[in-house]
Amino acid sequence: MIYFFIIVCVIQTFLLYRSVKKNLEWMEMFEGVTDDYKEVLETLDELHKSVDRKSKLELFLDEPVTRELVDDIKETKKAIKKAAEKISVFIEEENEEEKQR
């Protein structure tokens, strides 16, 4: 009976070790993803500022193509802002989890 208990303990210890090791690997991967998101967020912020500045320029051509281009720039600006907000929410959640640890 005691041998059975020892075998079960050894198996549980091995499984616990594997579980902790796998969790640490996942944590490292998530940290890498978070760093990548931070870089993307900085790039999106720069692009948003650039597109915002260009969308406010006064136009001298009143052709439909020019107006469509300005509308496209404005929509691109909104899309960049929305993507940056979604990424920043993820990063803020990661930072809050790190502070709680």
Residue pairs with C-beta under 8 A, 6 or more apart in sequence:
30 94
34 90
34 91
34 94
37 87
37 90
37 91
38 91
40 87
41 84
41 87
41 88
41 91
44 80
44 83
44 84
44 87
45 84
47 80
48 77
48 80
48 81
48 84
51 73
51 76
51 77
51 80
52 77
54 73
55 70
55 73
55 74
55 77
59 66
59 67
59 70
